[in-house]
Amino acid sequence: MFKQSPIARTLLHLANLLGIAFLLLPLFAVAIGSIQSERSLQADTRAVFPREVTLDNFLVILSKGEQKGRIFEQVTYLPENIKQFYRALLNSTIIAISVTALTLCFGSMAAYGIARHPTRWTVWLLQANVVARFVPAIALMIPLYVVMRSLGQLNTLTGVIVAETGFLLPYAILILAPYFDSIPRELEEAARIDGCTRLGALVRIVLPLSTPGIAACGVIMFIISWHELLIPLILNARPEFMTLPVVIASLVGDVHVFFNMMMAICLLALLPTVILVVLLQRYVVEGLSAGAVKG
Amino acid sequence: MALDATAPRRAGKRRSPRREISAGAFAALMYLPTLVCLALVLAYPVLYAGYLSLHRVGLGQLRRGEFPFVGLENYARLIEDRLFWLALKNTFLFTGVTVGAEVVLGVAIALLINQTGIWTSRVTRLLILLPYAVPPIANGLIWSFIYSFQFGFLNRMLFSLGLIDAPINWSGNPHGALYAVTVPYIWRTLPFAILLVHAALQGIPRELHEAAAVDGATAWRRFWHITLPLLRPIIAIILILRTSFAFAVFEEILAITQGGPGDATWVAAWYSYKTAFAPPNNFGVGSASAYVLALLIGLLAIVYVRFVYRRVTL
């Protein structure tokens, strides 16, 4: 429609290149940092690319510190948390999957109630959910810590799962409600005439038709719970209950861990969600915009 | 599309061959698990934080299980604490910079990736969501490597390009540290703004631009008089959502500066965290400061519900 002059096109290409460089800079840095040794990082502090490339950082982490490889030969101390990598990975996975399943289950029930039975109090509940989405995690952490401590639920996976589920449910409802609302009522009504119960109509008719919405909500819930730091950081201090973000946070300020090791563990931690986003980009986009504006 | 509170409740009036619970009871039942979760994990802690903020709560009190009532003493200590005011000031500054940059860059990059005729724009569009996938704490740690004074990636790149002769201390100098932390935060949260603006752009009819172009409007004037006014609702959403989340910034501060150098990057969430979870573990004052933060964000939430949410369709 609008013909752009060659100059305008060149400027647009330049702007894009700048944008792409900014977008990829941290990913580039983490990749470069993770494939070199502490020695090569310190030997030349002005070079971007290392002189020799090594995968020993990953080897140490993935072998629980047993195989030190060449670059860690002389290293005698490794933080306990790095040796616990698989444990943290497992904890992160259990928590993220449980939280995703629970928020999807409770969230779709509540969102269906709101979408299909719009009375004054369900609208009020929807608004309560919007407000609840704003509550900052830090405001909840002190009372949650005190309560979980008195209940003996510190250092359990259950405590973290319950806390994160409650924290994320409002967001899940905000994403799901518009999807349920967009499914024609006539389908359910036909099913109900044929003797389907109310719950049956949800499970057999509405849920199968809203798989895109459920996928969108699910992938966002998984990503947020995989990324969550504050809740597990405060509730779970013992190494065997740490999640990956907590392990990463524990390396901050540890003088025995240099950037190469930090970057390697960061790369391992960000890989699952990056792959997820690359594969399910369409759903992430839909979910993010649905959760922000529709209702 | 929008849920309509005044829609007739046909489902409730249906005659059923079998005995079935009413629509209202069904909806209530469906909502029950959520209500329990919200009460347990959101409502109760928020109220309990208010309770804690009026009592003396340290580790000793936690062990004994008795919290002596101290009235507004915790809030008085906040008001007297210079660090608290510094943290608030830094929070406002941080929020202003990040949200301002996100709106401007969000609109600019959304317009850029909307240029479907430019092949590099299509590449940018493919990559736009990547920062959303990076865990905030990992993002912080990556940027602490980028910013490192001695070994940092940014200094390496600038050396290689011949732009600097001596390393620059990006996050370690008290005047620039707060601004240095805004960049990683903007990097991580920008996809959200771009995404929303880009979605809103798809809803602007081409005819508007074509008609204006026929009348001789330049690209800049078309943007200023057609695109921008139509983007106003989505910009309001981005402003409020991003402001309320930037108020509670935590991970990047923890990973990059830990509040330092000195106290140059203390922000509200960091203040609450340090007060409560670092010795001498004053949970009462920590709750009080978290409450102040929650109230600030709560005001924004009310504005959002009353004036912005659901007034927009994509």
Interface residues (C-beta under 8 A of the other chain):
Chain A: M1 F2 Q4 R9 L12 H13 A15 N16 L17 G19 I20 F22 L23 L24 L25 P26 L27 A29 V30 I32 G33 L41 Q42 T45 R46 A47 V48 C105 F106 G107 M109 A110 Y112 G113 I114 A115 R116 H117 P118 T119 R120 T122 V123 L125 L126 Q127 A128 N129 V130 V131 A132 R133 F134 V135 P136 A137 I138 A139 L140 M141 I142 P143 L144 Y145 V146 V147 R149 S150 V162 A163 T165 G166 F167 L169 P170 I173 A177 P178 D181 S182 E189 R192 G195 T197 R198 L199 I223 W226 H227 L229 L230 I234 L244 P245 I248 A249 L251 V252 G253 F259 M262 M263 C266 A269 L270 T273 V274 L276 V277 V278 Q281 V284 V285 L288 S289 A292 V293 K294 G295
Chain B: M1 A2 L3 D4 A5 A7 R9 A11 G12 R14 S16 P17 R18 E20 I21 A23 G24 F26 A27 A28 M30 Y31 P33 T34 C37 L38 L40 V41 L42 Y44 P45 V46 Y48 A49 L52 V57 L62 G65 I109 L112 Q115 G117 I118 T120 S121 V123 T124 L127 I128 L129 L130 P131 Y132 A133 V134 P135 P136 I137 A138 N139 L141 I142 W143 S144 F145 I146 S148 Q150 F151 F153 N155 R156 M157 F159 S160 P167 P184 W187 F192 L195 L196 A199 R206 H209 E210 A213 A219 I234 I237 L241 S244 F247 A248 F250 E251 L254 A255 Q258 A269 S272 Y273 A276 F277 F283 G286 S287 A290 Y291 L293 A294 I297 G298 L300 A301 I302 Y304 V305 Y309 R310 V312 T313 L314
